[in-house]
Amino acid sequence: MIRKVTRILFILLGFTIGITTYLTLMKDFEILTFGKETYGYIAAVVAGIIIAILGYLIEPMGCK
């Protein structure tokens, strides 16, 4: 049960870090801007999902 909760927390943390990192970089680098409205936020969510998946795959190694 604790592993499941820890895994969920890592997924949420990775998702949050991915979104905030992309949105921060989007403001500084124009090349990363896919659109300041809807497409930019969709790209931020995709970046968050990628970081969350990486966190999900890496996290179990530390719990064993």
mmCIF file of the N, C-alpha and C atoms, coordinates in Angstrom:
data_MODEL
# 
_entry.id   MODEL 
# 
loop_
_atom_site.group_PDB 
_atom_site.id 
_atom_site.type_symbol 
_atom_site.label_atom_id 
_atom_site.label_alt_id 
_atom_site.label_comp_id 
_atom_site.label_asym_id 
_atom_site.label_entity_id 
_atom_site.label_seq_id 
_atom_site.pdbx_PDB_ins_code 
_atom_site.Cartn_x 
_atom_site.Cartn_y 
_atom_site.Cartn_z 
_atom_site.occupancy 
_atom_site.B_iso_or_equiv 
_atom_site.pdbx_formal_charge 
_atom_site.auth_seq_id 
_atom_site.auth_comp_id 
_atom_site.auth_asym_id 
_atom_site.auth_atom_id 
_atom_site.pdbx_PDB_model_num 
ATOM 1   N N  . MET A 1 1  ? 0.828  -1.196 0.000   1.00 0.00 ? 1  MET A N  1 
ATOM 2   C CA . MET A 1 1  ? 0.000  0.000  0.000   1.00 0.00 ? 1  MET A CA 1 
ATOM 3   C C  . MET A 1 1  ? 0.872  1.259  0.000   1.00 0.00 ? 1  MET A C  1 
ATOM 4   N N  . ILE A 1 2  ? 1.940  1.219  0.808   1.00 0.00 ? 2  ILE A N  1 
ATOM 5   C CA . ILE A 1 2  ? 2.827  2.388  0.879   1.00 0.00 ? 2  ILE A CA 1 
ATOM 6   C C  . ILE A 1 2  ? 3.519  2.601  -0.459  1.00 0.00 ? 2  ILE A C  1 
ATOM 7   N N  . ARG A 1 3  ? 3.876  1.515  -1.139  1.00 0.00 ? 3  ARG A N  1 
ATOM 8   C CA . ARG A 1 3  ? 4.511  1.650  -2.455  1.00 0.00 ? 3  ARG A CA 1 
ATOM 9   C C  . ARG A 1 3  ? 3.570  2.296  -3.464  1.00 0.00 ? 3  ARG A C  1 
ATOM 10  N N  . LYS A 1 4  ? 2.290  1.937  -3.406  1.00 0.00 ? 4  LYS A N  1 
ATOM 11  C CA . LYS A 1 4  ? 1.326  2.531  -4.332  1.00 0.00 ? 4  LYS A CA 1 
ATOM 12  C C  . LYS A 1 4  ? 1.171  4.025  -4.066  1.00 0.00 ? 4  LYS A C  1 
ATOM 13  N N  . VAL A 1 5  ? 1.087  4.392  -2.798  1.00 0.00 ? 5  VAL A N  1 
ATOM 14  C CA . VAL A 1 5  ? 0.956  5.805  -2.445  1.00 0.00 ? 5  VAL A CA 1 
ATOM 15  C C  . VAL A 1 5  ? 2.212  6.568  -2.862  1.00 0.00 ? 5  VAL A C  1 
ATOM 16  N N  . THR A 1 6  ? 3.376  5.976  -2.607  1.00 0.00 ? 6  THR A N  1 
ATOM 17  C CA . THR A 1 6  ? 4.635  6.612  -2.995  1.00 0.00 ? 6  THR A CA 1 
ATOM 18  C C  . THR A 1 6  ? 4.717  6.774  -4.505  1.00 0.00 ? 6  THR A C  1 
ATOM 19  N N  . ARG A 1 7  ? 4.294  5.766  -5.220  1.00 0.00 ? 7  ARG A N  1 
ATOM 20  C CA . ARG A 1 7  ? 4.322  5.821  -6.683  1.00 0.00 ? 7  ARG A CA 1 
ATOM 21  C C  . ARG A 1 7  ? 3.385  6.909  -7.203  1.00 0.00 ? 7  ARG A C  1 
ATOM 22  N N  . ILE A 1 8  ? 2.202  7.014  -6.622  1.00 0.00 ? 8  ILE A N  1 
ATOM 23  C CA . ILE A 1 8  ? 1.252  8.059  -7.028  1.00 0.00 ? 8  ILE A CA 1 
ATOM 24  C C  . ILE A 1 8  ? 1.818  9.441  -6.736  1.00 0.00 ? 8  ILE A C  1 
ATOM 25  N N  . LEU A 1 9  ? 2.461  9.598  -5.581  1.00 0.00 ? 9  LEU A N  1 
ATOM 26  C CA . LEU A 1 9  ? 3.067  10.885 -5.246  1.00 0.00 ? 9  LEU A CA 1 
ATOM 27  C C  . LEU A 1 9  ? 4.188  11.244 -6.218  1.00 0.00 ? 9  LEU A C  1 
ATOM 28  N N  . PHE A 1 10 ? 4.992  10.262 -6.617  1.00 0.00 ? 10 PHE A N  1 
ATOM 29  C CA . PHE A 1 10 ? 6.049  10.523 -7.592  1.00 0.00 ? 10 PHE A CA 1 
ATOM 30  C C  . PHE A 1 10 ? 5.461  10.904 -8.944  1.00 0.00 ? 10 PHE A C  1 
ATOM 31  N N  . ILE A 1 11 ? 4.371  10.271 -9.337  1.00 0.00 ? 11 ILE A N  1 
ATOM 32  C CA . ILE A 1 11 ? 3.724  10.616 -10.604 1.00 0.00 ? 11 ILE A CA 1 
ATOM 33  C C  . ILE A 1 11 ? 3.214  12.051 -10.561 1.00 0.00 ? 11 ILE A C  1 
ATOM 34  N N  . LEU A 1 12 ? 2.539  12.422 -9.481  1.00 0.00 ? 12 LEU A N  1 
ATOM 35  C CA . LEU A 1 12 ? 2.026  13.787 -9.354  1.00 0.00 ? 12 LEU A CA 1 
ATOM 36  C C  . LEU A 1 12 ? 3.158  14.808 -9.295  1.00 0.00 ? 12 LEU A C  1 
ATOM 37  N N  . LEU A 1 13 ? 4.221  14.474 -8.584  1.00 0.00 ? 13 LEU A N  1 
ATOM 38  C CA . LEU A 1 13 ? 5.374  15.367 -8.506  1.00 0.00 ? 13 LEU A CA 1 
ATOM 39  C C  . LEU A 1 13 ? 6.020  15.541 -9.879  1.00 0.00 ? 13 LEU A C  1 
ATOM 40  N N  . GLY A 1 14 ? 6.191  14.448 -10.605 1.00 0.00 ? 14 GLY A N  1 
ATOM 41  C CA . GLY A 1 14 ? 6.765  14.527 -11.946 1.00 0.00 ? 14 GLY A CA 1 
ATOM 42  C C  . GLY A 1 14 ? 5.893  15.326 -12.897 1.00 0.00 ? 14 GLY A C  1 
ATOM 43  N N  . PHE A 1 15 ? 4.586  15.136 -12.805 1.00 0.00 ? 15 PHE A N  1 
ATOM 44  C CA . PHE A 1 15 ? 3.652  15.875 -13.648 1.00 0.00 ? 15 PHE A CA 1 
ATOM 45  C C  . PHE A 1 15 ? 3.744  17.367 -13.362 1.00 0.00 ? 15 PHE A C  1 
ATOM 46  N N  . THR A 1 16 ? 3.774  17.718 -12.085 1.00 0.00 ? 16 THR A N  1 
ATOM 47  C CA . THR A 1 16 ? 3.852  19.124 -11.692 1.00 0.00 ? 16 THR A CA 1 
ATOM 48  C C  . THR A 1 16 ? 5.176  19.748 -12.122 1.00 0.00 ? 16 THR A C  1 
ATOM 49  N N  . ILE A 1 17 ? 6.266  19.036 -11.899 1.00 0.00 ? 17 ILE A N  1 
ATOM 50  C CA . ILE A 1 17 ? 7.577  19.553 -12.292 1.00 0.00 ? 17 ILE A CA 1 
ATOM 51  C C  . ILE A 1 17 ? 7.664  19.712 -13.810 1.00 0.00 ? 17 ILE A C  1 
ATOM 52  N N  . GLY A 1 18 ? 7.132  18.758 -14.551 1.00 0.00 ? 18 GLY A N  1 
ATOM 53  C CA . GLY A 1 18 ? 7.158  18.846 -16.011 1.00 0.00 ? 18 GLY A CA 1 
ATOM 54  C C  . GLY A 1 18 ? 6.392  20.047 -16.536 1.00 0.00 ? 18 GLY A C  1 
ATOM 55  N N  . ILE A 1 19 ? 5.208  20.279 -15.998 1.00 0.00 ? 19 ILE A N  1 
ATOM 56  C CA . ILE A 1 19 ? 4.398  21.417 -16.449 1.00 0.00 ? 19 ILE A CA 1 
ATOM 57  C C  . ILE A 1 19 ? 5.068  22.736 -16.096 1.00 0.00 ? 19 ILE A C  1 
ATOM 58  N N  . THR A 1 20 ? 5.509  22.880 -14.850 1.00 0.00 ? 20 THR A N  1 
ATOM 59  C CA . THR A 1 20 ? 6.106  24.155 -14.446 1.00 0.00 ? 20 THR A CA 1 
ATOM 60  C C  . THR A 1 20 ? 7.423  24.426 -15.172 1.00 0.00 ? 20 THR A C  1 
ATOM 61  N N  . THR A 1 21 ? 8.202  23.387 -15.398 1.00 0.00 ? 21 THR A N  1 
ATOM 62  C CA . THR A 1 21 ? 9.461  23.576 -16.129 1.00 0.00 ? 21 THR A CA 1 
ATOM 63  C C  . THR A 1 21 ? 9.190  24.022 -17.557 1.00 0.00 ? 21 THR A C  1 
ATOM 64  N N  . TYR A 1 22 ? 8.249  23.372 -18.233 1.00 0.00 ? 22 TYR A N  1 
ATOM 65  C CA . TYR A 1 22 ? 7.955  23.750 -19.610 1.00 0.00 ? 22 TYR A CA 1 
ATOM 66  C C  . TYR A 1 22 ? 7.402  25.166 -19.686 1.00 0.00 ? 22 TYR A C  1 
ATOM 67  N N  . LEU A 1 23 ? 6.473  25.511 -18.795 1.00 0.00 ? 23 LEU A N  1 
ATOM 68  C CA . LEU A 1 23 ? 5.894  26.851 -18.843 1.00 0.00 ? 23 LEU A CA 1 
ATOM 69  C C  . LEU A 1 23 ? 6.941  27.922 -18.548 1.00 0.00 ? 23 LEU A C  1 
ATOM 70  N N  . THR A 1 24 ? 7.875  27.623 -17.657 1.00 0.00 ? 24 THR A N  1 
ATOM 71  C CA . THR A 1 24 ? 8.946  28.574 -17.364 1.00 0.00 ? 24 THR A CA 1 
ATOM 72  C C  . THR A 1 24 ? 9.875  28.734 -18.561 1.00 0.00 ? 24 THR A C  1 
ATOM 73  N N  . LEU A 1 25 ? 10.252 27.628 -19.178 1.00 0.00 ? 25 LEU A N  1 
ATOM 74  C CA . LEU A 1 25 ? 11.125 27.699 -20.349 1.00 0.00 ? 25 LEU A CA 1 
ATOM 75  C C  . LEU A 1 25 ? 10.424 28.339 -21.542 1.00 0.00 ? 25 LEU A C  1 
ATOM 76  N N  . MET A 1 26 ? 9.112  28.151 -21.634 1.00 0.00 ? 26 MET A N  1 
ATOM 77  C CA . MET A 1 26 ? 8.347  28.710 -22.741 1.00 0.00 ? 26 MET A CA 1 
ATOM 78  C C  . MET A 1 26 ? 8.392  30.235 -22.708 1.00 0.00 ? 26 MET A C  1 
ATOM 79  N N  . LYS A 1 27 ? 8.448  30.814 -21.516 1.00 0.00 ? 27 LYS A N  1 
ATOM 80  C CA . LYS A 1 27 ? 8.505  32.270 -21.409 1.00 0.00 ? 27 LYS A CA 1 
ATOM 81  C C  . LYS A 1 27 ? 9.867  32.807 -21.843 1.00 0.00 ? 27 LYS A C  1 
ATOM 82  N N  . ASP A 1 28 ? 10.931 32.054 -21.576 1.00 0.00 ? 28 ASP A N  1 
ATOM 83  C CA . ASP A 1 28 ? 12.284 32.534 -21.857 1.00 0.00 ? 28 ASP A CA 1 
ATOM 84  C C  . ASP A 1 28 ? 12.764 32.224 -23.271 1.00 0.00 ? 28 ASP A C  1 
ATOM 85  N N  . PHE A 1 29 ? 12.353 31.096 -23.819 1.00 0.00 ? 29 PHE A N  1 
ATOM 86  C CA . PHE A 1 29 ? 12.829 30.673 -25.137 1.00 0.00 ? 29 PHE A CA 1 
ATOM 87  C C  . PHE A 1 29 ? 11.659 30.620 -26.112 1.00 0.00 ? 29 PHE A C  1 
ATOM 88  N N  . GLU A 1 30 ? 11.719 31.481 -27.106 1.00 0.00 ? 30 GLU A N  1 
ATOM 89  C CA . GLU A 1 30 ? 10.633 31.552 -28.088 1.00 0.00 ? 30 GLU A CA 1 
ATOM 90  C C  . GLU A 1 30 ? 10.535 30.290 -28.938 1.00 0.00 ? 30 GLU A C  1 
ATOM 91  N N  . ILE A 1 31 ? 11.640 29.563 -29.095 1.00 0.00 ? 31 ILE A N  1 
ATOM 92  C CA . ILE A 1 31 ? 11.633 28.359 -29.930 1.00 0.00 ? 31 ILE A CA 1 
ATOM 93  C C  . ILE A 1 31 ? 10.756 27.255 -29.326 1.00 0.00 ? 31 ILE A C  1 
ATOM 94  N N  . LEU A 1 32 ? 10.557 27.276 -28.012 1.00 0.00 ? 32 LEU A N  1 
ATOM 95  C CA . LEU A 1 32 ? 9.733  26.260 -27.353 1.00 0.00 ? 32 LEU A CA 1 
ATOM 96  C C  . LEU A 1 32 ? 8.252  26.599 -27.359 1.00 0.00 ? 32 LEU A C  1 
ATOM 97  N N  . THR A 1 33 ? 7.917  27.780 -27.823 1.00 0.00 ? 33 THR A N  1 
ATOM 98  C CA . THR A 1 33 ? 6.533  28.225 -27.784 1.00 0.00 ? 33 THR A CA 1 
ATOM 99  C C  . THR A 1 33 ? 5.760  27.629 -28.954 1.00 0.00 ? 33 THR A C  1 
ATOM 100 N N  . PHE A 1 34 ? 4.803  26.771 -28.661 1.00 0.00 ? 34 PHE A N  1 
ATOM 101 C CA . PHE A 1 34 ? 3.942  26.196 -29.693 1.00 0.00 ? 34 PHE A CA 1 
ATOM 102 C C  . PHE A 1 34 ? 2.690  27.031 -29.884 1.00 0.00 ? 34 PHE A C  1 
ATOM 103 N N  . GLY A 1 35 ? 2.534  28.006 -29.073 1.00 0.00 ? 35 GLY A N  1 
ATOM 104 C CA . GLY A 1 35 ? 1.360  28.857 -29.062 1.00 0.00 ? 35 GLY A CA 1 
ATOM 105 C C  . GLY A 1 35 ? 1.116  29.254 -27.627 1.00 0.00 ? 35 GLY A C  1 
ATOM 106 N N  . LYS A 1 36 ? 0.869  30.501 -27.413 1.00 0.00 ? 36 LYS A N  1 
ATOM 107 C CA . LYS A 1 36 ? 0.762  30.956 -26.031 1.00 0.00 ? 36 LYS A CA 1 
ATOM 108 C C  . LYS A 1 36 ? -0.596 30.623 -25.429 1.00 0.00 ? 36 LYS A C  1 
ATOM 109 N N  . GLU A 1 37 ? -1.492 30.159 -26.215 1.00 0.00 ? 37 GLU A N  1 
ATOM 110 C CA . GLU A 1 37 ? -2.816 29.833 -25.689 1.00 0.00 ? 37 GLU A CA 1 
ATOM 111 C C  . GLU A 1 37 ? -2.954 28.329 -25.488 1.00 0.00 ? 37 GLU A C  1 
ATOM 112 N N  . THR A 1 38 ? -3.844 27.718 -26.194 1.00 0.00 ? 38 THR A N  1 
ATOM 113 C CA . THR A 1 38 ? -4.190 26.316 -25.971 1.00 0.00 ? 38 THR A CA 1 
ATOM 114 C C  . THR A 1 38 ? -3.046 25.364 -26.269 1.00 0.00 ? 38 THR A C  1 
ATOM 115 N N  . TYR A 1 39 ? -2.371 25.537 -27.390 1.00 0.00 ? 39 TYR A N  1 
ATOM 116 C CA . TYR A 1 39 ? -1.325 24.588 -27.774 1.00 0.00 ? 39 TYR A CA 1 
ATOM 117 C C  . TYR A 1 39 ? -0.152 24.610 -26.813 1.00 0.00 ? 39 TYR A C  1 
ATOM 118 N N  . GLY A 1 40 ? 0.156  25.759 -26.262 1.00 0.00 ? 40 GLY A N  1 
ATOM 119 C CA . GLY A 1 40 ? 1.235  25.848 -25.281 1.00 0.00 ? 40 GLY A CA 1 
ATOM 120 C C  . GLY A 1 40 ? 0.914  25.065 -24.026 1.00 0.00 ? 40 GLY A C  1 
ATOM 121 N N  . TYR A 1 41 ? -0.330 25.138 -23.590 1.00 0.00 ? 41 TYR A N  1 
ATOM 122 C CA . TYR A 1 41 ? -0.729 24.394 -22.393 1.00 0.00 ? 41 TYR A CA 1 
ATOM 123 C C  . TYR A 1 41 ? -0.823 22.899 -22.670 1.00 0.00 ? 41 TYR A C  1 
ATOM 124 N N  . ILE A 1 42 ? -1.238 22.530 -23.865 1.00 0.00 ? 42 ILE A N  1 
ATOM 125 C CA . ILE A 1 42 ? -1.264 21.109 -24.229 1.00 0.00 ? 42 ILE A CA 1 
ATOM 126 C C  . ILE A 1 42 ? 0.155  20.558 -24.252 1.00 0.00 ? 42 ILE A C  1 
ATOM 127 N N  . ALA A 1 43 ? 1.099  21.320 -24.809 1.00 0.00 ? 43 ALA A N  1 
ATOM 128 C CA . ALA A 1 43 ? 2.499  20.894 -24.817 1.00 0.00 ? 43 ALA A CA 1 
ATOM 129 C C  . ALA A 1 43 ? 3.038  20.793 -23.398 1.00 0.00 ? 43 ALA A C  1 
ATOM 130 N N  . ALA A 1 44 ? 2.616  21.690 -22.517 1.00 0.00 ? 44 ALA A N  1 
ATOM 131 C CA . ALA A 1 44 ? 3.050  21.634 -21.118 1.00 0.00 ? 44 ALA A CA 1 
ATOM 132 C C  . ALA A 1 44 ? 2.520  20.380 -20.438 1.00 0.00 ? 44 ALA A C  1 
ATOM 133 N N  . VAL A 1 45 ? 1.287  20.014 -20.719 1.00 0.00 ? 45 VAL A N  1 
ATOM 134 C CA . VAL A 1 45 ? 0.713  18.798 -20.139 1.00 0.00 ? 45 VAL A CA 1 
ATOM 135 C C  . VAL A 1 45 ? 1.434  17.567 -20.672 1.00 0.00 ? 45 VAL A C  1 
ATOM 136 N N  . VAL A 1 46 ? 1.763  17.561 -21.960 1.00 0.00 ? 46 VAL A N  1 
ATOM 137 C CA . VAL A 1 46 ? 2.506  16.435 -22.533 1.00 0.00 ? 46 VAL A CA 1 
ATOM 138 C C  . VAL A 1 46 ? 3.881  16.323 -21.883 1.00 0.00 ? 46 VAL A C  1 
ATOM 139 N N  . ALA A 1 47 ? 4.548  17.454 -21.685 1.00 0.00 ? 47 ALA A N  1 
ATOM 140 C CA . ALA A 1 47 ? 5.848  17.435 -21.005 1.00 0.00 ? 47 ALA A CA 1 
ATOM 141 C C  . ALA A 1 47 ? 5.691  16.911 -19.583 1.00 0.00 ? 47 ALA A C  1 
ATOM 142 N N  . GLY A 1 48 ? 4.626  17.313 -18.907 1.00 0.00 ? 48 GLY A N  1 
ATOM 143 C CA . GLY A 1 48 ? 4.363  16.808 -17.559 1.00 0.00 ? 48 GLY A CA 1 
ATOM 144 C C  . GLY A 1 48 ? 4.120  15.314 -17.538 1.00 0.00 ? 48 GLY A C  1 
ATOM 145 N N  . ILE A 1 49 ? 3.399  14.814 -18.520 1.00 0.00 ? 49 ILE A N  1 
ATOM 146 C CA . ILE A 1 49 ? 3.132  13.374 -18.592 1.00 0.00 ? 49 ILE A CA 1 
ATOM 147 C C  . ILE A 1 49 ? 4.422  12.598 -18.841 1.00 0.00 ? 49 ILE A C  1 
ATOM 148 N N  . ILE A 1 50 ? 5.289  13.129 -19.693 1.00 0.00 ? 50 ILE A N  1 
ATOM 149 C CA . ILE A 1 50 ? 6.563  12.452 -19.960 1.00 0.00 ? 50 ILE A CA 1 
ATOM 150 C C  . ILE A 1 50 ? 7.411  12.383 -18.698 1.00 0.00 ? 50 ILE A C  1 
ATOM 151 N N  . ILE A 1 51 ? 7.500  13.487 -17.966 1.00 0.00 ? 51 ILE A N  1 
ATOM 152 C CA . ILE A 1 51 ? 8.270  13.491 -16.720 1.00 0.00 ? 51 ILE A CA 1 
ATOM 153 C C  . ILE A 1 51 ? 7.621  12.565 -15.695 1.00 0.00 ? 51 ILE A C  1 
ATOM 154 N N  . ALA A 1 52 ? 6.289  12.513 -15.659 1.00 0.00 ? 52 ALA A N  1 
ATOM 155 C CA . ALA A 1 52 ? 5.598  11.619 -14.727 1.00 0.00 ? 52 ALA A CA 1 
ATOM 156 C C  . ALA A 1 52 ? 5.882  10.156 -15.054 1.00 0.00 ? 52 ALA A C  1 
ATOM 157 N N  . ILE A 1 53 ? 5.908  9.813  -16.328 1.00 0.00 ? 53 ILE A N  1 
ATOM 158 C CA . ILE A 1 53 ? 6.215  8.434  -16.722 1.00 0.00 ? 53 ILE A CA 1 
ATOM 159 C C  . ILE A 1 53 ? 7.644  8.077  -16.340 1.00 0.00 ? 53 ILE A C  1 
ATOM 160 N N  . LEU A 1 54 ? 8.577  9.002  -16.568 1.00 0.00 ? 54 LEU A N  1 
ATOM 161 C CA . LEU A 1 54 ? 9.962  8.755  -16.161 1.00 0.00 ? 54 LEU A CA 1 
ATOM 162 C C  . LEU A 1 54 ? 10.057 8.566  -14.649 1.00 0.00 ? 54 LEU A C  1 
ATOM 163 N N  . GLY A 1 55 ? 9.343  9.381  -13.903 1.00 0.00 ? 55 GLY A N  1 
ATOM 164 C CA . GLY A 1 55 ? 9.329  9.224  -12.447 1.00 0.00 ? 55 GLY A CA 1 
ATOM 165 C C  . GLY A 1 55 ? 8.719  7.905  -12.029 1.00 0.00 ? 55 GLY A C  1 
ATOM 166 N N  . TYR A 1 56 ? 7.692  7.467  -12.734 1.00 0.00 ? 56 TYR A N  1 
ATOM 167 C CA . TYR A 1 56 ? 7.057  6.186  -12.435 1.00 0.00 ? 56 TYR A CA 1 
ATOM 168 C C  . TYR A 1 56 ? 8.012  5.024  -12.687 1.00 0.00 ? 56 TYR A C  1 
ATOM 169 N N  . LEU A 1 57 ? 8.786  5.124  -13.757 1.00 0.00 ? 57 LEU A N  1 
ATOM 170 C CA . LEU A 1 57 ? 9.713  4.044  -14.088 1.00 0.00 ? 57 LEU A CA 1 
ATOM 171 C C  . LEU A 1 57 ? 10.941 4.030  -13.182 1.00 0.00 ? 57 LEU A C  1 
ATOM 172 N N  . ILE A 1 58 ? 11.387 5.187  -12.749 1.00 0.00 ? 58 ILE A N  1 
ATOM 173 C CA . ILE A 1 58 ? 12.590 5.276  -11.927 1.00 0.00 ? 58 ILE A CA 1 
ATOM 174 C C  . ILE A 1 58 ? 12.296 4.996  -10.458 1.00 0.00 ? 58 ILE A C  1 
ATOM 175 N N  . GLU A 1 59 ? 11.154 5.382  -9.956  1.00 0.00 ? 59 GLU A N  1 
ATOM 176 C CA . GLU A 1 59 ? 10.818 5.309  -8.532  1.00 0.00 ? 59 GLU A CA 1 
ATOM 177 C C  . GLU A 1 59 ? 10.914 3.917  -7.929  1.00 0.00 ? 59 GLU A C  1 
ATOM 178 N N  . PRO A 1 60 ? 10.439 2.843  -8.578  1.00 0.00 ? 60 PRO A N  1 
ATOM 179 C CA . PRO A 1 60 ? 10.493 1.529  -7.929  1.00 0.00 ? 60 PRO A CA 1 
ATOM 180 C C  . PRO A 1 60 ? 11.911 1.056  -7.622  1.00 0.00 ? 60 PRO A C  1 
ATOM 181 N N  . MET A 1 61 ? 12.890 1.531  -8.368  1.00 0.00 ? 61 MET A N  1 
ATOM 182 C CA . MET A 1 61 ? 14.263 1.110  -8.122  1.00 0.00 ? 61 MET A CA 1 
ATOM 183 C C  . MET A 1 61 ? 14.748 1.562  -6.752  1.00 0.00 ? 61 MET A C  1 
ATOM 184 N N  . GLY A 1 62 ? 14.269 2.713  -6.298  1.00 0.00 ? 62 GLY A N  1 
ATOM 185 C CA . GLY A 1 62 ? 14.698 3.226  -5.007  1.00 0.00 ? 62 GLY A CA 1 
ATOM 186 C C  . GLY A 1 62 ? 13.961 2.603  -3.836  1.00 0.00 ? 62 GLY A C  1 
ATOM 187 N N  . CYS A 1 63 ? 12.820 1.969  -4.074  1.00 0.00 ? 63 CYS A N  1 
ATOM 188 C CA . CYS A 1 63 ? 12.011 1.411  -2.983  1.00 0.00 ? 63 CYS A CA 1 
ATOM 189 C C  . CYS A 1 63 ? 12.362 -0.025 -2.636  1.00 0.00 ? 63 CYS A C  1 
ATOM 190 N N  . LYS A 1 64 ? 13.158 -0.692 -3.426  1.00 0.00 ? 64 LYS A N  1 
ATOM 191 C CA . LYS A 1 64 ? 13.431 -2.110 -3.183  1.00 0.00 ? 64 LYS A CA 1 
ATOM 192 C C  . LYS A 1 64 ? 14.439 -2.322 -2.105  1.00 0.00 ? 64 LYS A C  1 
# 
